[in-house]
Amino acid sequence: MSDKRNVTIDNLRGYGALLITVFHIFFRYLQIYHPGLEPKWMMYMGKFGICIFLIISGFLLKSSSSDGKSEEKKENLLQFYCRRFLRLWPMYFICITITWLCVFMFGLPGREASFTDYLLNVLFINGFIDRPYVDGAHWYLTTIVSIIIVYGLISYVLKKGNKAYVYIIWLIICDALIFCGKPNYALFIGGGYLGNVLCGVALRNILKTKNNNEKITWICLMFFSFISVFKVRGIEEGICHSLGFFLVVLAVINRLKIVNCFPGKWLSKKSYSLYLIHQNISFIIIYHIEGLTDNYYIWMSVLAFVFSILICVPLSKLEEKIKSITDKRIQK
């Protein structure tokens, strides 16, 4: 399998971000502020979108350079962590600061966070010590951060990044903690979504590995990962994961070219900023317009959705500039 960046994967991730955005604005807001009015058919839209996000995150866990090539062979653990967190943190800091300031200034009942909680969020600490999120949608980053940390230790300290059995042991330990009633401890090593991410890891190595015996071990990892998803997340989320996995496979083998047309290409460059900024900002818009009309109307959610898409245009341009700067620093 070539290390060249697969644009179809990036475009599919853009659609995943779009599904999550639609779910939060049109379903989650009503679920929080008008329980019982949310459209039931949209219930699993967000779960489906996040499964796509998680599987792709696992598939690209090694390849985080701009051209898709892994830097593993010529970097150490500290460089790996710097490379990965420089991809995540700058835009996260900008978006979480905007979100916290907007909630602080305009108010959003039940979604406020103290300045201390804001600082803990900025440092990616809050999720691990059970403190509130500035934006609840950012739980995904807690999962990804913990997985990056463990993956780095496996690859650069244990030197076992190419051994499927190590990932199976990792998955078994994590699931055991969950089933023993210790989910907070499990979160430090990936949490309840580790199986979703490791499916992506397994898929990448199955396609890359030429040795049949090694390929079988990665197939075993995929098998255990699917079992984990169904056992930990439940049958309904397991089905969402299976459908998402099917789409990722099609994207990887270039059989999902439909996502390469507009708006897939457009969304692919804005997926991260859209994910980071959309939820609480949209909730503020809907909540305060609703306060003026004393009633909820669907056009309020449409307006919030359009605003979320539009605000991603300048944010994505800023993200590209930041990536350009960080890439140069990483290469040095």
C-alpha positions as CSV (number, residue, x, y, z in Angstrom):
1,M,0.0,0.0,0.0
2,S,1.4,3.4,-1.0
3,D,2.1,6.0,1.7
4,K,0.7,8.7,-0.6
5,R,-2.1,10.6,1.1
6,N,-5.5,9.2,0.0
7,V,-7.8,12.2,-0.7
8,T,-10.9,10.0,-0.7
9,I,-10.2,9.2,3.0
10,D,-9.9,12.9,3.7
11,N,-13.1,13.7,1.9
12,L,-15.0,10.9,3.7
13,R,-13.8,12.4,7.0
14,G,-15.3,15.7,5.8
15,Y,-18.7,14.1,5.4
16,G,-18.3,12.5,8.8
17,A,-17.8,16.0,10.3
18,L,-20.9,17.1,8.4
19,L,-23.0,14.3,9.9
20,I,-21.8,15.1,13.4
21,T,-22.6,18.8,12.8
22,V,-26.1,18.1,11.5
23,F,-26.7,15.7,14.4
24,H,-25.8,18.2,17.1
25,I,-27.6,21.1,15.6
26,F,-30.9,19.4,14.6
27,F,-31.0,16.6,17.2
28,R,-28.8,17.2,20.2
29,Y,-30.0,20.8,20.9
30,L,-33.6,19.6,21.1
31,Q,-32.6,16.6,23.1
32,I,-31.1,18.9,25.7
33,Y,-33.5,21.9,25.7
34,H,-36.7,20.3,24.4
35,P,-36.5,16.6,25.2
36,G,-39.1,14.6,23.3
37,L,-39.1,16.9,20.3
38,E,-35.9,15.7,18.7
39,P,-36.4,13.8,15.4
40,K,-35.8,10.1,16.3
41,W,-34.6,9.1,12.8
42,M,-31.5,11.3,13.4
43,M,-30.6,9.5,16.6
44,Y,-27.7,7.5,15.1
45,M,-26.4,10.1,12.6
46,G,-23.8,11.4,15.1
47,K,-22.7,8.0,16.1
48,F,-22.3,7.0,12.5
49,G,-20.2,10.1,11.8
50,I,-18.0,9.7,14.9
51,C,-17.4,6.0,13.9
52,I,-16.1,7.2,10.5
53,F,-13.9,9.8,12.4
54,L,-12.5,7.1,14.8
55,I,-11.7,4.5,12.1
56,I,-10.0,7.0,9.9
57,S,-8.0,8.3,12.9
58,G,-6.7,4.7,13.5
59,F,-6.0,4.2,9.8
60,L,-3.9,7.4,9.7
61,L,-2.3,7.0,13.2
62,K,1.1,6.4,11.7
63,S,0.7,8.9,8.8
64,S,0.4,12.4,10.2
65,S,2.8,14.2,7.9
66,S,1.3,16.5,5.3
67,D,2.0,14.1,2.4
68,G,0.9,11.0,4.3
69,K,4.3,9.6,4.9
70,S,5.3,8.2,8.3
71,E,8.2,9.8,10.1
72,E,8.6,6.8,12.5
73,K,12.0,5.7,11.2
74,K,13.8,8.9,11.8
75,E,12.1,10.4,14.9
76,N,12.1,9.7,18.6
77,L,9.2,9.6,21.1
78,L,9.3,13.3,21.9
79,Q,9.4,14.3,18.2
80,F,6.4,12.0,17.5
81,Y,4.4,13.6,20.3
82,C,5.3,17.1,19.2
83,R,4.4,16.2,15.6
84,R,1.0,14.8,16.5
85,F,0.0,17.5,19.1
86,L,1.1,20.3,16.9
87,R,-1.5,19.0,14.4
88,L,-4.2,19.0,17.0
89,W,-3.6,21.8,19.5
90,P,-3.3,25.2,17.8
91,M,-6.7,25.1,16.1
92,Y,-8.2,23.4,19.2
93,F,-6.9,26.3,21.4
94,I,-8.3,28.9,19.0
95,C,-11.7,27.3,18.7
96,I,-12.1,26.4,22.4
97,T,-11.2,30.0,23.3
98,I,-13.8,31.4,21.0
99,T,-16.4,29.0,22.3
100,W,-15.6,29.7,26.0
101,L,-15.7,33.4,25.5
102,C,-19.0,33.2,23.6
103,V,-20.7,31.1,26.3
104,F,-19.2,33.4,29.0
105,M,-20.5,36.6,27.2
106,F,-23.9,35.4,25.9
107,G,-24.7,32.6,28.3
108,L,-25.9,29.0,27.5
109,P,-27.6,27.3,30.5
110,G,-26.1,24.0,31.4
111,R,-23.1,24.5,29.1
112,E,-21.0,27.0,31.1
113,A,-17.5,26.2,32.2
114,S,-15.3,28.1,34.7
115,F,-12.0,29.7,33.8
116,T,-10.3,26.8,35.6
117,D,-12.1,24.3,33.5
118,Y,-11.2,26.3,30.4
119,L,-7.5,26.0,31.3
120,L,-7.9,22.3,32.0
121,N,-9.6,21.9,28.6
122,V,-6.8,23.8,26.9
123,L,-4.2,21.3,28.3
124,F,-6.4,18.3,27.3
125,I,-6.6,17.4,31.1
126,N,-10.2,17.8,31.9
127,G,-11.5,14.6,30.4
128,F,-9.1,12.5,32.4
129,I,-10.1,14.0,35.8
130,D,-13.8,14.3,35.1
131,R,-14.1,18.0,34.8
132,P,-16.6,19.7,32.4
133,Y,-15.8,20.2,28.8
134,V,-16.0,23.7,27.4
135,D,-17.7,22.0,24.5
136,G,-19.1,18.5,25.0
137,A,-18.3,17.5,21.5
138,H,-14.6,17.6,22.3
139,W,-14.7,14.2,24.2
140,Y,-13.3,12.7,21.0
141,L,-10.0,14.5,21.6
142,T,-9.6,13.0,25.0
143,T,-9.9,9.6,23.4
144,I,-7.4,10.5,20.6
145,V,-4.9,12.0,23.0
146,S,-4.8,9.0,25.2
147,I,-4.4,6.7,22.2
148,I,-1.6,8.8,20.7
149,I,0.2,8.6,24.1
150,V,-0.1,4.8,24.4
151,Y,0.7,4.3,20.7
152,G,3.9,6.4,21.1
153,L,5.0,4.2,24.0
154,I,4.3,1.0,22.1
155,S,6.1,2.2,18.9
156,Y,9.1,4.2,20.3
157,V,9.7,2.7,23.8
158,L,8.7,-0.9,23.4
159,K,9.6,-0.9,19.7
160,K,6.5,-3.1,19.0
161,G,4.5,-0.8,16.8
162,N,4.4,-3.5,14.0
163,K,3.2,-6.3,16.3
164,A,-0.5,-7.0,16.3
165,Y,-0.4,-9.0,19.5
166,V,0.6,-5.9,21.5
167,Y,-2.5,-4.0,20.3
168,I,-4.7,-7.0,21.2
169,I,-3.2,-7.0,24.7
170,W,-3.9,-3.2,24.9
171,L,-7.5,-3.7,23.8
172,I,-8.1,-6.6,26.3
173,I,-6.7,-4.5,29.2
174,C,-8.8,-1.5,28.3
175,D,-12.0,-3.6,27.9
176,A,-11.3,-5.4,31.2
177,L,-11.1,-2.1,33.0
178,I,-14.4,-1.1,31.5
179,F,-16.2,-4.3,32.4
180,C,-14.7,-4.2,35.9
181,G,-16.4,-0.9,36.5
182,K,-13.3,1.3,36.0
183,P,-14.1,3.3,32.9
184,N,-12.2,6.3,34.2
185,Y,-9.0,4.3,34.3
186,A,-9.7,2.8,30.9
187,L,-9.9,6.3,29.5
188,F,-6.2,6.8,30.2
189,I,-5.4,4.1,27.6
190,G,-8.1,4.7,25.0
191,G,-11.4,4.2,26.7
192,G,-14.6,2.7,25.2
193,Y,-13.8,3.8,21.7
194,L,-10.4,2.0,21.4
195,G,-11.9,-0.8,19.4
196,N,-13.1,1.6,16.8
197,V,-9.7,3.2,16.4
198,L,-7.8,-0.2,16.4
199,C,-10.0,-1.4,13.5
200,G,-8.5,1.4,11.4
201,V,-5.0,0.4,12.6
202,A,-5.6,-3.2,11.7
203,L,-7.0,-2.3,8.3
204,R,-3.9,-0.2,7.4
205,N,-1.6,-3.0,8.4
206,I,-3.6,-5.7,6.6
207,L,-3.3,-3.7,3.4
208,K,0.4,-2.8,3.9
209,T,1.7,-6.2,5.1
210,K,2.9,-8.6,2.5
211,N,3.7,-11.5,4.8
212,N,0.7,-13.8,5.1
213,N,1.4,-14.9,8.6
214,E,1.7,-11.3,9.8
215,K,-1.5,-10.4,7.8
216,I,-3.4,-13.1,9.8
217,T,-2.3,-11.5,13.1
218,W,-3.7,-8.1,11.9
219,I,-6.9,-9.8,10.9
220,C,-7.1,-11.2,14.4
221,L,-6.7,-7.7,15.8
222,M,-9.6,-6.5,13.5
223,F,-11.7,-9.4,14.7
224,F,-11.1,-8.6,18.4
225,S,-11.7,-4.9,17.7
226,F,-15.1,-5.6,16.2
227,I,-16.1,-7.8,19.2
228,S,-14.9,-5.0,21.5
229,V,-17.1,-2.4,19.7
230,F,-20.2,-4.6,19.9
231,K,-19.6,-5.5,23.5
232,V,-18.6,-2.1,24.9
233,R,-20.7,0.2,22.7
234,G,-23.7,-2.0,22.1
235,I,-25.3,-3.6,19.1
236,E,-26.7,-0.4,17.6
237,E,-23.4,1.4,17.7
238,G,-21.7,-1.7,16.5
239,I,-23.9,-1.6,13.4
240,C,-23.0,2.1,12.9
241,H,-19.3,1.1,13.2
242,S,-19.7,-1.7,10.7
243,L,-21.3,0.6,8.1
244,G,-18.7,3.2,8.7
245,F,-15.9,0.6,8.4
246,F,-17.4,-0.5,5.1
247,L,-17.3,3.0,3.7
248,V,-13.7,3.5,5.0
249,V,-12.7,0.3,3.2
250,L,-14.3,1.5,0.0
251,A,-12.5,4.8,0.3
252,V,-9.1,3.1,1.0
253,I,-9.4,1.0,-2.2
254,N,-10.7,4.0,-4.2
255,R,-14.2,2.6,-4.7
256,L,-16.0,5.6,-3.1
257,K,-15.1,8.3,-5.6
258,I,-18.5,9.9,-5.2
259,V,-17.1,11.7,-2.1
260,N,-14.4,13.3,-4.2
261,C,-16.8,15.7,-5.9
262,F,-18.2,18.9,-4.3
263,P,-18.8,19.3,-1.4
264,G,-16.5,16.5,-0.3
265,K,-13.3,18.3,-1.4
266,W,-14.5,21.5,0.3
267,L,-15.5,19.7,3.5
268,S,-12.2,17.8,3.7
269,K,-10.2,20.9,4.4
270,K,-12.7,22.2,7.0
271,S,-13.6,19.0,8.8
272,Y,-11.4,19.6,11.9
273,S,-12.4,23.3,12.4
274,L,-16.0,22.4,11.7
275,Y,-15.9,19.7,14.4
276,L,-14.2,22.0,16.9
277,I,-16.4,25.1,16.6
278,H,-19.9,24.0,15.6
279,Q,-21.8,22.7,18.7
280,N,-21.9,25.4,21.5
281,I,-21.7,28.3,19.0
282,S,-24.8,26.9,17.2
283,F,-26.6,26.2,20.5
284,I,-26.0,29.9,21.5
285,I,-27.5,31.1,18.3
286,I,-30.6,28.9,18.5
287,Y,-31.1,29.4,22.3
288,H,-31.1,33.2,22.1
289,I,-33.2,33.5,19.0
290,E,-35.6,31.1,20.6
291,G,-35.7,33.5,23.6
292,L,-36.8,36.3,21.4
293,T,-39.7,34.3,19.8
294,D,-40.7,32.2,22.8
295,N,-40.7,29.1,20.6
296,Y,-38.4,26.8,18.7
297,Y,-38.6,26.7,14.9
298,I,-36.5,24.6,12.6
299,W,-35.3,27.6,10.7
300,M,-33.3,28.5,13.8
301,S,-31.3,25.4,13.5
302,V,-30.9,26.0,9.7
303,L,-29.5,29.4,10.5
304,A,-27.1,28.0,13.1
305,F,-26.0,25.4,10.6
306,V,-25.3,27.9,7.9
307,F,-23.3,30.0,10.4
308,S,-21.2,27.0,11.4
309,I,-20.3,26.3,7.8
310,L,-19.5,30.0,7.1
311,I,-17.3,30.5,10.1
312,C,-15.2,27.5,9.0
313,V,-14.0,29.4,5.9
314,P,-11.7,31.8,7.8
315,L,-10.9,29.2,10.4
316,S,-9.8,26.7,7.8
317,K,-7.6,29.3,6.1
318,L,-6.0,30.0,9.5
319,E,-5.6,26.3,10.0
320,E,-3.7,25.9,6.7
321,K,-1.3,28.7,7.7
322,I,-0.7,27.1,11.1
323,K,-0.1,23.8,9.5
324,S,2.4,25.3,7.1
325,I,4.3,26.9,9.9
326,T,4.3,23.8,12.1
327,D,5.3,21.5,9.2
328,K,8.4,23.7,8.6
329,R,9.3,23.5,12.3
330,I,8.8,19.8,12.4
331,Q,11.0,19.3,9.3
332,K,13.7,21.3,11.0
